[in-house]
């Protein structure tokens, strides 16, 4: 059963925890903001549910709370950063801000990051740029959880792609893993002791599995089988397309940043991840207000297009997230029972006020 917690209380708890973990007040606020955006948007797998994972990584030393992010190479339109195992949110926000600044000056900015860690929802960062009137992409590789098409060994990560473009009344906001689902969704099903829908994972024998507990344990231990590429098993429904997109993300993150690619990381939650950020100014192509209005008109055309029988609404990417945010600000954020127990366990271990 879920417990509703106000967004103010949950945010304050996260900030207390991250300060106690060793981060400065502003860094703690920044990290919490990325997690809160996930919970506000209804992306349960990347919000409070991730707190125990971060707590364990900090305790083990795989995340360095005192890391200094280094600029390794820089040009007017690009940069390469080495995060030196900092929290991914801190590396991601610094990199996206650099890309935004370069885009404002030159029209485009691209920043790669290596030796980072889990940076939260990929969609947080393009949204930063959209608030500045820019279009932007964000991508990251992760520890291995995806099996290649026709394979049974985990060789690629969740490898999400996010893009945002200004529009009204909501921006076009797209954030999707190149796997059928994220590992976080498998974890949530395992916590709730619920079977997964068919088509999310295959076991070590190559058979479709709906057992979330079994598959979560197998993935975390590095067993055979794993999560399928976007499109599912084989090529019939386009699984090879998700597989190809995941390789593209690896190319722009681990390979381009000269860091680690997914199978070189240790386990499904492997650190030393790499990120890629790109921001560009639509003004390079014309009047940005007209471009924004054109995008807004097109999205409205999609919403107003003919619907299937029994369906009353067509959504555009990001619409559900912004509506969820408005609702959750008013009503509170639902936190799963076992996740709430984890939050209280962290508070006890650190000696901070619990939820």
C-alpha positions as CSV (number, residue, x, y, z in Angstrom):
1,X,0.0,0.0,0.0
2,X,1.3,3.5,-0.9
3,X,1.5,6.3,1.6
4,X,0.9,9.9,0.4
5,X,3.7,12.3,1.4
6,X,3.7,16.0,0.7
7,X,6.3,17.1,-1.9
8,X,7.7,19.6,0.6
9,X,8.2,16.9,3.3
10,X,9.8,14.5,0.9
11,X,12.1,17.1,-0.6
12,X,13.2,18.3,2.9
13,X,13.9,14.6,3.9
14,X,16.1,14.1,0.8
15,X,18.0,17.3,1.4
16,X,18.6,16.3,5.1
17,X,19.9,12.9,4.0
18,X,22.3,14.2,1.3
19,X,23.7,16.9,3.6
20,X,24.3,14.2,6.3
21,X,25.9,12.0,3.6
22,X,28.6,14.7,3.2
23,X,27.3,17.0,0.5
24,X,27.1,20.8,0.8
25,X,23.7,22.4,1.2
26,X,23.4,23.5,-2.4
27,X,24.6,20.2,-3.8
28,X,22.2,18.4,-1.5
29,X,19.4,20.6,-2.9
30,X,20.4,19.9,-6.5
31,X,20.5,16.1,-6.1
32,X,17.1,16.2,-4.3
33,X,15.6,18.3,-7.0
34,X,16.4,15.7,-9.7
35,X,14.9,12.9,-7.6
36,X,11.8,15.1,-6.8
37,X,11.2,15.8,-10.5
38,X,11.0,12.1,-11.1
39,X,8.5,11.6,-8.3
40,X,6.4,14.7,-9.3
41,X,6.3,13.4,-12.9
42,X,5.1,10.0,-11.7
43,X,8.4,8.2,-12.6
44,X,8.4,6.2,-9.4
45,X,11.5,4.1,-10.4
46,X,13.8,7.2,-10.3
47,X,12.6,9.1,-7.3
48,X,12.5,8.2,-3.6
49,X,12.8,4.6,-4.7
50,X,16.4,5.3,-5.6
51,X,17.5,6.6,-2.1
52,X,18.7,3.3,-0.7
53,X,20.8,2.7,-3.9
54,X,22.5,6.1,-3.5
55,X,23.0,5.6,0.2
56,X,24.7,2.2,-0.4
57,X,26.9,3.7,-3.2
58,X,28.0,6.5,-0.9
59,X,28.7,4.1,2.0
60,X,30.7,1.8,-0.3
61,X,32.8,4.6,-1.7
62,X,31.7,4.1,-5.3
63,X,30.4,7.6,-5.2
64,X,32.8,10.2,-3.9
65,X,31.0,13.0,-2.0
66,X,34.1,15.2,-2.2
67,X,34.8,14.6,-6.0
68,X,36.0,17.6,-8.0
69,X,34.6,17.5,-11.6
70,X,37.4,18.3,-14.0
71,X,37.2,19.9,-17.5
72,X,39.5,17.7,-19.6
73,X,39.0,19.3,-23.0
74,X,37.0,22.3,-24.2
75,X,36.2,24.2,-27.4
76,X,33.6,27.0,-28.0
77,X,31.0,24.4,-28.8
78,X,32.1,21.3,-26.8
79,X,33.6,20.0,-23.6
80,X,34.7,16.7,-22.0
81,X,34.3,16.4,-18.3
82,X,35.7,13.8,-15.9
83,X,33.4,13.5,-12.9
84,X,35.9,11.4,-10.8
85,X,33.0,9.4,-9.4
86,X,30.8,12.3,-8.3
87,X,27.1,12.0,-7.9
88,X,25.7,11.9,-11.4
89,X,23.2,14.6,-10.8
90,X,26.0,17.1,-9.9
91,X,27.9,16.1,-13.1
92,X,24.8,16.2,-15.2
93,X,23.7,19.6,-14.1
94,X,27.2,21.1,-14.6
95,X,27.4,19.5,-18.0
96,X,24.0,20.7,-19.1
97,X,24.7,24.2,-17.9
98,X,27.9,24.2,-19.9
99,X,26.0,23.0,-23.0
100,X,23.3,25.7,-22.5
101,X,25.9,28.5,-22.1
102,X,27.7,27.4,-25.3
103,X,24.4,27.2,-27.2
104,X,23.5,30.7,-26.2
105,X,26.9,31.9,-27.5
106,X,27.5,29.8,-30.6
107,X,24.1,28.2,-31.3
108,X,25.1,24.8,-30.2
109,X,26.8,23.2,-27.2
110,X,27.8,19.5,-26.7
111,X,29.3,18.1,-23.5
112,X,30.4,14.5,-22.7
113,X,31.0,13.2,-19.1
114,X,33.0,10.1,-18.1
115,X,33.5,8.5,-14.7
116,X,30.2,9.6,-13.4
117,X,27.3,7.7,-11.7
118,X,23.5,7.3,-11.9
119,X,22.2,10.8,-12.8
120,X,18.5,10.3,-12.3
121,X,15.9,10.8,-15.0
122,X,17.5,11.7,-18.3
123,X,14.7,14.1,-19.0
124,X,15.6,16.5,-16.2
125,X,18.5,17.9,-18.2
126,X,16.8,18.8,-21.5
127,X,14.0,20.5,-19.5
128,X,16.7,22.8,-18.1
129,X,17.5,23.9,-21.6
130,X,13.9,24.3,-22.7
131,X,13.3,26.7,-19.8
132,X,16.0,28.8,-21.5
133,X,14.2,28.6,-24.9
134,X,16.6,26.0,-26.3
135,X,16.1,22.4,-27.6
136,X,18.2,19.7,-26.0
137,X,19.1,16.0,-25.8
138,X,20.5,14.0,-22.9
139,X,21.7,10.4,-22.9
140,X,23.5,8.1,-20.5
141,X,24.9,4.6,-20.5
142,X,24.4,2.4,-17.4
143,X,25.5,-0.9,-16.0
144,X,24.5,-3.9,-18.2
145,X,20.9,-5.1,-18.0
146,X,19.9,-5.4,-21.7
147,X,20.4,-8.5,-23.8
148,X,21.2,-7.9,-27.5
149,X,18.8,-9.1,-30.1
150,X,19.2,-12.9,-30.3
151,X,21.5,-12.8,-27.2
152,X,21.1,-13.9,-23.6
153,X,24.0,-12.1,-22.0
154,X,23.5,-8.6,-20.6
155,X,25.7,-6.3,-22.8
156,X,24.0,-2.9,-22.8
157,X,22.4,-0.6,-20.2
158,X,19.0,1.0,-20.0
159,X,20.7,3.7,-22.2
160,X,17.9,6.3,-22.2
161,X,17.4,9.1,-24.7
162,X,15.7,12.3,-23.6
163,X,14.7,15.3,-25.7
164,X,12.9,18.5,-25.0
165,X,11.6,21.3,-27.3
166,X,9.7,24.4,-26.1
167,X,6.0,24.5,-26.8
168,X,2.7,25.6,-25.2
169,X,0.9,24.8,-23.0
170,X,3.6,22.1,-22.3
171,X,7.0,21.5,-23.9
172,X,7.5,18.4,-26.0
173,X,9.2,16.3,-23.3
174,X,10.4,12.8,-24.3
175,X,12.3,10.5,-22.0
176,X,12.6,6.8,-22.7
177,X,14.9,3.9,-22.0
178,X,16.0,1.9,-25.0
179,X,15.0,-1.2,-23.0
180,X,11.4,-2.2,-22.8
181,X,11.4,-1.0,-19.2
182,X,14.0,0.3,-16.8
183,X,15.4,-1.9,-14.1
184,X,13.7,0.3,-11.5
185,X,10.3,-0.9,-12.8
186,X,11.4,-4.5,-12.3
187,X,12.5,-3.6,-8.8
188,X,9.2,-1.9,-8.0
189,X,7.3,-5.0,-9.2
190,X,9.6,-7.2,-7.1
191,X,8.9,-5.0,-4.0
192,X,5.2,-5.3,-4.5
193,X,5.5,-9.0,-5.2
194,X,3.7,-8.5,-8.5
195,X,4.2,-10.4,-11.7
196,X,5.6,-8.4,-14.6
197,X,3.8,-8.1,-17.9
198,X,5.0,-10.6,-20.5
199,X,7.7,-9.3,-22.8
200,X,9.8,-7.3,-20.3
201,X,12.5,-9.9,-19.6
202,X,14.0,-13.2,-20.6
203,X,15.6,-15.7,-18.3
204,X,18.9,-17.5,-18.8
205,X,17.3,-20.1,-21.0
206,X,15.9,-17.4,-23.3
207,X,12.3,-17.8,-22.2
208,X,10.0,-14.9,-21.4
209,X,9.8,-14.5,-17.6
210,X,7.2,-12.6,-15.6
211,X,8.8,-13.3,-12.2
212,X,10.0,-9.9,-11.0
213,X,11.7,-11.2,-7.9
214,X,13.6,-13.9,-9.7
215,X,14.6,-11.6,-12.6
216,X,15.6,-8.7,-10.3
217,X,17.9,-11.0,-8.3
218,X,19.3,-12.5,-11.5
219,X,20.0,-9.1,-13.1
220,X,21.6,-7.7,-10.0
221,X,23.9,-10.8,-9.6
222,X,25.0,-10.7,-13.2
223,X,23.2,-13.9,-14.3
224,X,22.1,-14.8,-17.8
225,X,19.1,-13.3,-19.4
226,X,18.0,-9.8,-18.7
227,X,15.7,-7.0,-19.9
228,X,14.8,-6.9,-23.6
229,X,15.5,-4.1,-26.0
230,X,12.7,-1.7,-26.8
231,X,10.5,-3.6,-29.3
232,X,11.0,-6.9,-27.4
233,X,12.5,-10.3,-28.3
234,X,13.8,-10.9,-31.8
235,X,13.1,-8.6,-34.8
236,X,9.4,-9.2,-35.5
237,X,8.2,-6.2,-33.4
238,X,11.3,-4.1,-33.9
239,X,13.5,-5.3,-31.0
240,X,16.6,-4.8,-33.2
241,X,15.7,-1.1,-33.4
242,X,15.8,-0.7,-29.6
243,X,19.1,-2.6,-29.6
244,X,20.5,-0.3,-32.3
245,X,19.4,2.8,-30.4
246,X,21.1,1.5,-27.3
247,X,24.4,1.0,-29.2
248,X,24.0,4.6,-30.5
249,X,23.8,5.8,-26.9
250,X,26.9,3.8,-26.0
251,X,28.7,5.4,-28.9
252,X,27.8,9.0,-27.8
253,X,28.5,8.3,-24.1
254,X,31.1,5.6,-23.2
255,X,32.9,5.6,-26.5
256,X,32.9,9.3,-27.2
257,X,33.8,10.2,-23.6
258,X,36.6,7.5,-23.7
259,X,35.1,6.0,-20.5
260,X,33.5,2.6,-19.8
261,X,30.9,1.0,-22.0
262,X,28.1,-1.0,-20.3
263,X,29.6,-4.5,-20.1
264,X,32.8,-3.1,-18.6
265,X,30.9,-1.8,-15.6
266,X,30.4,-3.9,-12.5
267,X,26.8,-5.2,-12.3
268,X,23.5,-3.8,-13.3
269,X,23.9,-0.7,-11.1
270,X,27.5,-0.2,-12.3
271,X,29.1,3.2,-11.7
272,X,31.6,4.9,-13.9
273,X,28.8,5.8,-16.3
274,X,29.1,8.3,-19.1
275,X,26.7,11.0,-20.3
276,X,26.1,13.1,-23.4
277,X,24.3,16.4,-23.5
278,X,23.5,18.6,-26.5
279,X,21.7,21.9,-26.5
280,X,20.9,24.1,-29.6
281,X,19.2,27.4,-30.2
282,X,16.2,27.2,-32.6
283,X,17.0,30.8,-33.5
284,X,19.7,29.4,-35.8
285,X,16.8,28.3,-38.1
286,X,14.4,31.2,-37.8
287,X,12.3,33.2,-35.4
288,X,12.2,31.2,-32.2
289,X,8.7,32.4,-31.3
290,X,7.4,31.2,-34.6
291,X,9.1,27.9,-34.3
292,X,7.7,27.5,-30.8
293,X,4.2,28.4,-32.1
294,X,4.6,25.9,-34.9
295,X,5.5,23.1,-32.5
296,X,2.6,24.0,-30.3
297,X,0.2,23.9,-33.3
298,X,1.5,20.5,-34.4
299,X,1.2,19.0,-30.9
300,X,-2.4,20.3,-30.7
301,X,-3.1,18.7,-34.1
302,X,-2.0,15.4,-32.7
303,X,-4.2,15.8,-29.6
304,X,-7.2,16.6,-31.8
305,X,-6.7,13.9,-34.4
306,X,-9.2,11.0,-34.7
307,X,-9.3,8.7,-31.8
308,X,-9.9,5.0,-31.5
309,X,-13.3,3.8,-30.5
310,X,-13.6,4.0,-26.7
311,X,-10.6,6.3,-26.4
312,X,-11.3,9.9,-25.4
313,X,-7.9,11.5,-25.5
314,X,-4.5,11.4,-27.3
315,X,-1.6,12.6,-25.3
316,X,1.7,14.1,-26.5
317,X,4.9,13.1,-24.8
318,X,5.3,15.1,-21.5
319,X,1.6,15.9,-21.1
320,X,0.9,13.2,-18.6
321,X,4.1,14.1,-16.6
322,X,3.1,17.7,-16.2
323,X,-0.5,16.8,-15.3
324,X,0.9,14.3,-12.7
325,X,3.1,17.1,-11.3
326,X,0.2,19.4,-10.8
327,X,-1.8,16.6,-9.1
328,X,1.0,15.5,-6.9
329,X,1.8,19.0,-5.7
330,X,-1.8,19.2,-4.5
331,X,-2.4,15.7,-3.3
332,X,1.0,14.4,-2.3
333,X,3.4,11.8,-3.7
334,X,2.6,8.1,-3.3
335,X,5.5,6.2,-1.7
336,X,5.5,2.4,-1.8
337,X,5.5,0.7,1.6
338,X,8.9,-1.0,1.3
339,X,10.4,2.1,-0.1
340,X,9.1,4.1,2.9
341,X,10.7,1.5,5.2
342,X,14.0,2.0,3.3
343,X,13.7,5.8,3.8
344,X,13.2,5.4,7.5
345,X,16.1,2.9,7.7
346,X,18.4,5.5,6.0
347,X,17.3,8.1,8.5
348,X,18.0,5.9,11.4
349,X,21.5,5.0,10.1
350,X,22.4,8.7,9.6
351,X,20.6,10.1,12.6
352,X,18.4,12.5,10.8
353,X,14.7,13.2,11.0
354,X,12.7,10.6,9.2
355,X,9.6,10.9,7.1
